[in-house]
Amino acid sequence: MASGMTKTQLTRSLAEKLGTNNKTAATFLETLADTAIKETKKNGVFVVPGLGRLVKAHRKARMGRNPQTGEPIQIKAKTVVKFRVAKAAKDSIAPKGK
């Protein structure tokens, strides 16, 4: 499996493109992450234009199965976070074939 960009590599790339230092770029990334978490918690959605949106969703309680024993178990309802990729990003990364 191919590995992605590390936080350090992302920080350096961002600093290079913006013509700033690594510390400023790292602060920007941390601020973006903190803002995304707080807004998703508060409003249920956080949009990164051109990339996608973080969405808070509710999962209903359901019956599951213990993979070791095979016996049915009750899975409780819970809140989860999903990331929905923007159409523009999806089309540029994996364009539909004709």
WOVENBEL-V674283 format. One record per residue. RES is the residue in one letter. SS is DSSP state (a for helix, b for strand, c for the rest). OMEGA is omega as a letter, one per 20 degrees, with the letter a starting at -180 (* if undefined). Layout:
res=RES ss=SS omega=OMEGA
res=RES ss=SS omega=OMEGA
This chain:
res=M ss=c omega=a
res=A ss=c omega=r
res=S ss=c omega=a
res=G ss=c omega=r
res=M ss=c omega=r
res=T ss=c omega=r
res=K ss=a omega=r
res=T ss=a omega=r
res=Q ss=a omega=r
res=L ss=a omega=r
res=T ss=a omega=r
res=R ss=a omega=r
res=S ss=a omega=r
res=L ss=a omega=r
res=A ss=a omega=r
res=E ss=a omega=a
res=K ss=a omega=a
res=L ss=a omega=a
res=G ss=c omega=a
res=T ss=c omega=r
res=N ss=c omega=a
res=N ss=a omega=a
res=K ss=a omega=r
res=T ss=a omega=r
res=A ss=a omega=r
res=A ss=a omega=r
res=T ss=a omega=r
res=F ss=a omega=a
res=L ss=a omega=r
res=E ss=a omega=r
res=T ss=a omega=r
res=L ss=a omega=r
res=A ss=a omega=r
res=D ss=a omega=r
res=T ss=a omega=r
res=A ss=a omega=a
res=I ss=a omega=a
res=K ss=a omega=a
res=E ss=a omega=r
res=T ss=a omega=r
res=K ss=a omega=a
res=K ss=a omega=a
res=N ss=a omega=a
res=G ss=c omega=r
res=V ss=b omega=r
res=F ss=b omega=a
res=V ss=b omega=r
res=V ss=b omega=a
res=P ss=c omega=r
res=G ss=c omega=a
res=L ss=c omega=a
res=G ss=b omega=a
res=R ss=b omega=r
res=L ss=b omega=a
res=V ss=b omega=r
res=K ss=b omega=a
res=A ss=b omega=r
res=H ss=b omega=r
res=R ss=b omega=r
res=K ss=c omega=r
res=A ss=c omega=a
res=R ss=b omega=r
res=M ss=b omega=r
res=G ss=b omega=a
res=R ss=b omega=r
res=N ss=c omega=a
res=P ss=c omega=r
res=Q ss=c omega=a
res=T ss=c omega=a
res=G ss=c omega=a
res=E ss=c omega=r
res=P ss=b omega=r
res=I ss=b omega=r
res=Q ss=b omega=r
res=I ss=b omega=a
res=K ss=c omega=r
res=A ss=c omega=r
res=K ss=b omega=r
res=T ss=b omega=a
res=V ss=b omega=r
res=V ss=b omega=r
res=K ss=b omega=r
res=F ss=b omega=r
res=R ss=b omega=a
res=V ss=b omega=r
res=A ss=c omega=a
res=K ss=a omega=a
res=A ss=a omega=r
res=A ss=a omega=a
res=K ss=a omega=a
res=D ss=a omega=a
res=S ss=a omega=r
res=I ss=a omega=a
res=A ss=c omega=a
res=P ss=c omega=r
res=K ss=c omega=r
res=G ss=c omega=a
res=K ss=c omega=*
